[in-house]
Amino acid sequence: MTDFKDRGRGEEAKHALDEETAFKIAARRNRLLGEWAAGLMGLTDEETESYKKEVLVADFEEAGDEDVVRKLLGDLTAAGSDVSEADIRAKLDECAVEARRQFISSQG
């Protein structure tokens, strides 16, 4: 019975670690995406730092990526940037790959 409980605790710990890792990678992805969008909007370095935080916060509005895509699309459109939703989604995927690569590199 103890082995079963130990195994259950081990699986719970692994799940918690996996969730934490996914959160860190998503946050890194969102910062990269915010930096990209800030560049398209011509923001200063200070404004870029602030905007990256806004993108991070936007991700907490709802589950999934729709909140982030909606924010960027609205902000980029308002700034006069000719970027489509498909462009944003493609960049989101690209940033996700880069965020995972950076996270793995930082762990080694």
N, C-alpha and C positions, 0 to 999 in steps of 0.2 A: 504494500500500500504506500509506503514511503517513496519507493521508486516512482510510482505513478504521480504522486504529489510533486516530487522533485522535477519530473519531466514536465508537468503542467506549469510550474514556476519558470522553468527554463524557456518554454514556449512563450509565456507571457512576457518575459524579459526580452526575448528576441523580437517579438511583435512591437514592443515599446521602442526598441532601438531602431527597427525598420521605419516606424512612424516618425521618429525624431529625425532620422536621416532624410526621409522624403520631405519633411518640413524644411530642413536646412537647404536642400537642393532647390526646392520651389522658391524659397526666399532669395537665394542666389540668382536663380533664373529671372525672377521679377526685377531684381536690381539691374541685371544686364539688359533686360528689356526696357526698363525705364531709362537707362543710359542711352540706348539706341534711339528711343523716341525723343529724348531731350536733345540729342544731336540733330535730329530732323527738324526740331522746332527752333533750333538756334539758341538754346538756353545757355546762360553763363555756367561756370563751374559750380558756383554756390546754388544757383537755381536747379542745376542738374542733381545735386545731392538732395535737395528738398524734394524734387520730383520723383526720384528713386524711392524715397520714403512713402510718397503718396501712392505709388504703384503697389508697394508692399501692403499698405493699409487697404487698398481697394480689393486685394485678394481675399480679405476676410469678410466681404459682404455676402458671399454665397459660395457654396461648394462648386468646385470646378474652375475653369478658366474664363467663363463668360464675363465675370465682373471685370477682370483685367482687360480683356479684349474690348469690352464696351468703353472702359475708361480711356484707353489709348486711342481708340477710333474717334471718340468724341473730342479728345484733346488735340489730336493730330489734325482732324478736320477743322476745328476752330482756329488752329494755327495756320491754316491754308496749305497744309501738306497733302499731297496727292497720294495717299496711302490707302489701300483697300483693306477690308477685313481679312481677305486671303493673305495679303502681305504680312499683316500683323500675326496671323496664325502661323505662317511659315517662319517668321522671325522668332516666335514663341518656341516652336519646335527646335530651332537652331540654338536658341539660348538655353533650352533644357539640356541639350547634349553638352554644351560648353559648361554649364553649371555642374553637371554630373562629373565631367572630366576634372574641373577645378576642385570639386569636393574630394574626389578620390585622390588627386595629387596632394591635397593638403593633409590627408590622413596617413600618407606614407612617409 
